[in-house]
Amino acid sequence: MKLIHTIDKYKWGYIFVAPWIVLFCIFGLYPIWLSIKLTFLKYNLLEPSKVRFVGLNNWFNGIRDGMFWLSLRNIVYNQVIFIALTFFISLGVAICLYRIVRFSSFFRTAYFMPVITSIVVVMIVLGYISGPEGPLQTWLLKIGVLKHGIYWKIMPPLVMPVLAVINSWKWFGIQAVIFLGGISAIPTSYYEAAELDGATTRQMFWRITFPLLRPQVFFILVMNVIYGLQMFTEVYVNFDLYGGVHHAGLTPVLYIYAIGLDKFRMGYASTLGILLGIIILFLTILEFKFIKRRVD
Amino acid sequence: MIKTTKTSTSLSYIYLTLGLIFVLYPFILMVLNSFKPGPEIMHAPNALPSRLTLSGYIGVFRDLNILNLFKNSFIIAISIMLLNVFLDSMAAFAISKIRFPGSELLFRFMLMTMMIPGVLFFIPTYTMLYRWGWVNHFRSLIIPGAVGVYNIFLIKQFMEHIPDQLIEAARIDGASYPEIYLNIMLPMSRPVLATVAILTFMGSWNDLFGPLLYLRDQKKWTVQLGLHLFSGGVPGHKIEEVWAANVMITLPIIVIYFFLQKEFIKAFTDVDLK
């Protein structure tokens, strides 16, 4: 009786969350179940009748797949540069924004424009600017800084750093606003006290500002690892399905896309997807363990 | 460091203005190139256009059928936006105000699902929708995108500041929960709903991955997919068409952005990190 009463009293609550629960079951839980099932199968999307149970073969192949690990190395190379570069740019911008009063919102508005521009457009525009026929290199050639054009898209060591710089341009606005929020929340009395004790500006930054920004740093790192390691569009629009020359532009998700949508090997693609998911989850847990603890 | 002196303020203005040039230059170049004859874009990248031409803008209507791309993208983006605004606010209302038994737990579970990397879903969902025959239908993008945990989180965070007394008073007057949702919660949550609307519209408008997976038929292409496939095949002397397409596809988002800057910036950064 009591249960029926509770359900009746709160029935609208359950009805209102029902859409999310239903959609989550269909497009969240079921795909995960299907994904696990697929890892044990050799399943070609175009020939579903030829499905075959292969045990753990997909897993063994995945762990030994040199291309997959190469793609992972590429994306880590990219993310290390991207995270470090964006961190310094956005922290610098946040400090500058904090110090000024007039035009602050004007600068913020402008700095956010790359964030709202699509990756496809950003890659066309910045790809042109950075390319050998683009304005930047043409100018550098003219003043003699460069001897010849740099075709970075076909020069393996340059591919990931250039993409990282382009992505820093695109995303630093978000991080700057997050840092600005953190800096603004620090009570000015901390600095006044430090000043009385004769602290220098530099000391104040490293002893007060930086440690108190840990929640922001943590949040940004977690987001970067989850989303950054899944980079796809940036490389897809610039290279072929296998990442161009020496696979320098191959990222894990691009590789999974190629296996699934080019070769139609859904079982194997699914296994690599879970493998990448496990790696990302593992890194996220590490971040929680080592950084979050210090935040608290 | 936070001690603000006159020098540090002027230095900040100088740095920020330099930054402004870096940020705005690509946009200015994009607009200039869209009016510049193709051969000049290729061979005189730093020169101002010798003459302004509209051939790029005329060309995209002929060679890219850009109106159809706009139509498709609008249908998908508006559908996802409306579904999210209603379904997410319903869920947020139930969790923050109706507080049914288990709502706390459900919300924690939702936040946990945000940590699941999306790559896990991509192959099985594609396999599933392929078998269902959803490929080449807009519903393959709209239905899976109809709800979003981050949006629910933003709306819940906002609704918690709406006093409970308002709802209690309405309950005493005999209003049902659906009435309270429609007449009190929705109107009062307008700012955060605007944020969610922007976030979902823009996410869908700028997305390449979803359309690339599901929309094979050229008649179904969206703006980003159309632009990507178009940009690789345009001959150099007509390259201004790519730039005109860049401008036209970015413009709707930029226009909305200038009207709703605050909501835009909040959409990405309004997370309580405590």
Boltz contact constraints between the chains, C-beta under 6 A:
constraints:
  - contact:
      token1: [A, 10]
      token2: [B, 100]
      max_distance: 6.0
  - contact:
      token1: [A, 12]
      token2: [B, 177]
      max_distance: 6.0
  - contact:
      token1: [A, 13]
      token2: [B, 94]
      max_distance: 6.0
  - contact:
      token1: [A, 13]
      token2: [B, 98]
      max_distance: 6.0
  - contact:
      token1: [A, 13]
      token2: [B, 100]
      max_distance: 6.0
  - contact:
      token1: [A, 16]
      token2: [B, 90]
      max_distance: 6.0
  - contact:
      token1: [A, 16]
      token2: [B, 94]
      max_distance: 6.0
  - contact:
      token1: [A, 17]
      token2: [B, 91]
      max_distance: 6.0
  - contact:
      token1: [A, 17]
      token2: [B, 94]
      max_distance: 6.0
  - contact:
      token1: [A, 19]
      token2: [B, 87]
      max_distance: 6.0
  - contact:
      token1: [A, 20]
      token2: [B, 91]
      max_distance: 6.0
  - contact:
      token1: [A, 20]
      token2: [B, 147]
      max_distance: 6.0
  - contact:
      token1: [A, 23]
      token2: [B, 147]
      max_distance: 6.0
  - contact:
      token1: [A, 27]
      token2: [B, 144]
      max_distance: 6.0
  - contact:
      token1: [A, 31]
      token2: [B, 121]
      max_distance: 6.0
  - contact:
      token1: [A, 31]
      token2: [B, 124]
      max_distance: 6.0
  - contact:
      token1: [A, 31]
      token2: [B, 125]
      max_distance: 6.0
  - contact:
      token1: [A, 34]
      token2: [B, 124]
      max_distance: 6.0
  - contact:
      token1: [A, 35]
      token2: [B, 124]
      max_distance: 6.0
  - contact:
      token1: [A, 96]
      token2: [B, 12]
      max_distance: 6.0
  - contact:
      token1: [A, 96]
      token2: [B, 15]
      max_distance: 6.0
  - contact:
      token1: [A, 96]
      token2: [B, 16]
      max_distance: 6.0
  - contact:
      token1: [A, 99]
      token2: [B, 4]
      max_distance: 6.0
  - contact:
      token1: [A, 99]
      token2: [B, 8]
      max_distance: 6.0
  - contact:
      token1: [A, 99]
      token2: [B, 9]
      max_distance: 6.0
  - contact:
      token1: [A, 99]
      token2: [B, 12]
      max_distance: 6.0
  - contact:
      token1: [A, 100]
      token2: [B, 12]
      max_distance: 6.0
  - contact:
      token1: [A, 107]
      token2: [B, 16]
      max_distance: 6.0
  - contact:
      token1: [A, 109]
      token2: [B, 261]
      max_distance: 6.0
  - contact:
      token1: [A, 110]
      token2: [B, 20]
      max_distance: 6.0
  - contact:
      token1: [A, 110]
      token2: [B, 23]
      max_distance: 6.0
  - contact:
      token1: [A, 111]
      token2: [B, 23]
      max_distance: 6.0
  - contact:
      token1: [A, 112]
      token2: [B, 265]
      max_distance: 6.0
  - contact:
      token1: [A, 116]
      token2: [B, 253]
      max_distance: 6.0
  - contact:
      token1: [A, 116]
      token2: [B, 257]
      max_distance: 6.0
  - contact:
      token1: [A, 117]
      token2: [B, 250]
      max_distance: 6.0
  - contact:
      token1: [A, 118]
      token2: [B, 206]
      max_distance: 6.0
  - contact:
      token1: [A, 118]
      token2: [B, 224]
      max_distance: 6.0
  - contact:
      token1: [A, 120]
      token2: [B, 208]
      max_distance: 6.0
  - contact:
      token1: [A, 120]
      token2: [B, 224]
      max_distance: 6.0
  - contact:
      token1: [A, 120]
      token2: [B, 227]
      max_distance: 6.0
  - contact:
      token1: [A, 120]
      token2: [B, 228]
      max_distance: 6.0
  - contact:
      token1: [A, 121]
      token2: [B, 246]
      max_distance: 6.0
  - contact:
      token1: [A, 121]
      token2: [B, 250]
      max_distance: 6.0
  - contact:
      token1: [A, 124]
      token2: [B, 231]
      max_distance: 6.0
  - contact:
      token1: [A, 125]
      token2: [B, 26]
      max_distance: 6.0
  - contact:
      token1: [A, 125]
      token2: [B, 30]
      max_distance: 6.0
  - contact:
      token1: [A, 134]
      token2: [B, 45]
      max_distance: 6.0
  - contact:
      token1: [A, 135]
      token2: [B, 45]
      max_distance: 6.0
  - contact:
      token1: [A, 135]
      token2: [B, 46]
      max_distance: 6.0
  - contact:
      token1: [A, 138]
      token2: [B, 45]
      max_distance: 6.0
  - contact:
      token1: [A, 138]
      token2: [B, 46]
      max_distance: 6.0
  - contact:
      token1: [A, 139]
      token2: [B, 46]
      max_distance: 6.0
  - contact:
      token1: [A, 174]
      token2: [B, 268]
      max_distance: 6.0
  - contact:
      token1: [A, 177]
      token2: [B, 265]
      max_distance: 6.0
  - contact:
      token1: [A, 177]
      token2: [B, 269]
      max_distance: 6.0
  - contact:
      token1: [A, 178]
      token2: [B, 269]
      max_distance: 6.0
  - contact:
      token1: [A, 191]
      token2: [B, 2]
      max_distance: 6.0
  - contact:
      token1: [A, 201]
      token2: [B, 1]
      max_distance: 6.0
  - contact:
      token1: [A, 204]
      token2: [B, 1]
      max_distance: 6.0
  - contact:
      token1: [A, 205]
      token2: [B, 1]
      max_distance: 6.0
  - contact:
      token1: [A, 209]
      token2: [B, 1]
      max_distance: 6.0
  - contact:
      token1: [A, 215]
      token2: [B, 273]
      max_distance: 6.0
  - contact:
      token1: [A, 219]
      token2: [B, 273]
      max_distance: 6.0
  - contact:
      token1: [A, 230]
      token2: [B, 119]
      max_distance: 6.0
  - contact:
      token1: [A, 232]
      token2: [B, 209]
      max_distance: 6.0
  - contact:
      token1: [A, 233]
      token2: [B, 208]
      max_distance: 6.0
  - contact:
      token1: [A, 237]
      token2: [B, 228]
      max_distance: 6.0
  - contact:
      token1: [A, 253]
      token2: [B, 119]
      max_distance: 6.0
  - contact:
      token1: [A, 260]
      token2: [B, 123]
      max_distance: 6.0
  - contact:
      token1: [A, 266]
      token2: [B, 127]
      max_distance: 6.0
  - contact:
      token1: [A, 269]
      token2: [B, 123]
      max_distance: 6.0
  - contact:
      token1: [A, 270]
      token2: [B, 123]
      max_distance: 6.0
  - contact:
      token1: [A, 273]
      token2: [B, 119]
      max_distance: 6.0
  - contact:
      token1: [A, 273]
      token2: [B, 120]
      max_distance: 6.0
  - contact:
      token1: [A, 273]
      token2: [B, 123]
      max_distance: 6.0
  - contact:
      token1: [A, 276]
      token2: [B, 119]
      max_distance: 6.0
  - contact:
      token1: [A, 277]
      token2: [B, 117]
      max_distance: 6.0
  - contact:
      token1: [A, 277]
      token2: [B, 119]
      max_distance: 6.0
  - contact:
      token1: [A, 277]
      token2: [B, 120]
      max_distance: 6.0
  - contact:
      token1: [A, 280]
      token2: [B, 117]
      max_distance: 6.0
